[in-house]
Amino acid sequence: PNHTNPENSANTVTISNGWLPIFNHVFSPGTYEVSFNAHFPRNATGNRELEIMDDSLGTYARRVNSAAVASDYTILSITKVLRYSTTQTITFRAYQNSGAAMNVTGYLTVTKLW
């Protein structure tokens, strides 16, 4: 394999209720390993989810956690290998429905494998 140095990004967004993109990333043709993580603040109400999606192809991966607790952060993670023969824009997004706005911090690592 012809691995490249990982590209790391961090971003914080405020999610009131529902889905919100944390990252949009443009991939050139190739094979990539992506790791998408999000940290949700302490709050015992509602569900938390992560999703990697392409509007034309649909959802690649989703991580659901409905066991959010008030005593600690909820941390979700998805790692996936993605292959593209043409340039693609992929959305990495998070969901929460606690009934209150939350500042959610997302972390994205992209490594081109070949």
C-alpha positions as CSV (number, residue, x, y, z in Angstrom):
1,P,0.0,0.0,0.0
2,N,1.0,3.6,-0.5
3,H,-0.3,5.2,2.7
4,T,-0.2,9.0,3.0
5,N,0.1,11.0,6.2
6,P,-3.3,11.2,7.9
7,E,-5.3,14.5,7.5
8,N,-6.8,15.5,10.9
9,S,-9.7,18.0,11.4
10,A,-11.7,19.1,14.4
11,N,-14.9,21.2,14.4
12,T,-17.6,22.2,16.9
13,V,-21.2,22.8,15.9
14,T,-24.4,23.5,17.9
15,I,-27.1,21.0,17.3
16,S,-30.6,21.9,18.6
17,N,-32.5,18.8,17.6
18,G,-32.0,16.7,14.5
19,W,-29.1,16.1,12.1
20,L,-26.3,18.6,11.4
21,P,-23.2,18.2,9.2
22,I,-19.9,18.5,11.1
23,F,-17.7,18.0,8.1
24,N,-18.0,17.9,4.3
25,H,-14.9,16.4,2.7
26,V,-14.0,16.1,-1.0
27,F,-12.3,12.8,-1.9
28,S,-10.3,12.4,-5.1
29,P,-10.2,8.9,-6.7
30,G,-8.6,6.3,-4.4
31,T,-9.1,4.2,-1.3
32,Y,-9.2,5.9,2.1
33,E,-9.6,4.9,5.8
34,V,-11.7,7.5,7.6
35,S,-12.3,7.7,11.3
36,F,-15.1,10.0,12.5
37,N,-15.6,10.7,16.2
38,A,-18.0,13.0,18.1
39,H,-18.2,14.1,21.7
40,F,-21.6,15.0,23.0
41,P,-21.9,16.9,26.3
42,R,-23.4,15.4,29.5
43,N,-27.2,15.1,29.1
44,A,-29.3,12.1,30.0
45,T,-32.2,12.8,27.6
46,G,-32.5,11.6,24.0
47,N,-30.5,9.7,21.5
48,R,-27.1,10.4,19.8
49,E,-26.1,9.2,16.3
50,L,-23.3,9.6,13.8
51,E,-23.5,9.0,10.0
52,I,-21.2,9.0,7.0
53,M,-23.2,9.7,3.9
54,D,-23.1,10.6,0.2
55,D,-26.2,12.3,-1.1
56,S,-26.1,10.3,-4.3
57,L,-25.4,6.9,-2.8
58,G,-27.0,7.2,0.6
59,T,-25.7,6.2,4.0
60,Y,-22.4,4.3,4.3
61,A,-22.3,3.9,8.1
62,R,-24.3,4.9,11.1
63,R,-23.5,4.5,14.8
64,V,-26.4,4.8,17.2
65,N,-26.2,5.2,21.0
66,S,-29.4,5.7,22.9
67,A,-27.8,5.3,26.4
68,A,-26.7,9.0,26.9
69,V,-26.2,9.7,30.6
70,A,-25.9,12.9,32.7
71,S,-22.7,11.9,34.5
72,D,-20.4,11.7,31.5
73,Y,-19.9,12.7,27.8
74,T,-21.2,10.4,25.1
75,I,-18.5,9.6,22.6
76,L,-19.3,7.9,19.3
77,S,-17.0,6.6,16.6
78,I,-17.1,5.2,13.1
79,T,-14.1,3.9,11.2
80,K,-14.7,2.9,7.5
81,V,-12.7,2.2,4.3
82,L,-14.1,4.2,1.4
83,R,-13.2,3.6,-2.3
84,Y,-13.9,6.1,-5.1
85,S,-13.3,6.0,-8.8
86,T,-14.4,9.6,-9.3
87,T,-14.3,12.7,-7.1
88,Q,-16.9,12.5,-4.3
89,T,-18.1,14.9,-1.6
90,I,-19.0,13.0,1.6
91,T,-20.9,14.4,4.6
92,F,-20.0,13.5,8.2
93,R,-22.9,14.4,10.4
94,A,-24.3,14.0,13.9
95,Y,-27.8,13.8,15.5
96,Q,-29.2,14.4,18.9
97,N,-32.8,14.9,20.2
98,S,-32.3,15.9,23.9
99,G,-34.7,18.8,23.6
100,A,-31.8,21.3,24.3
101,A,-29.0,22.8,22.1
102,M,-25.7,21.0,22.4
103,N,-22.2,21.9,21.3
104,V,-20.9,18.8,19.7
105,T,-17.2,18.5,18.8
106,G,-16.4,16.2,15.8
107,Y,-13.0,14.8,14.9
108,L,-12.1,13.4,11.4
109,T,-9.0,11.5,10.4
110,V,-8.6,10.7,6.7
111,T,-5.7,8.5,5.5
112,K,-5.3,7.7,1.8
113,L,-4.4,4.1,1.5
114,W,-3.8,4.0,-2.3
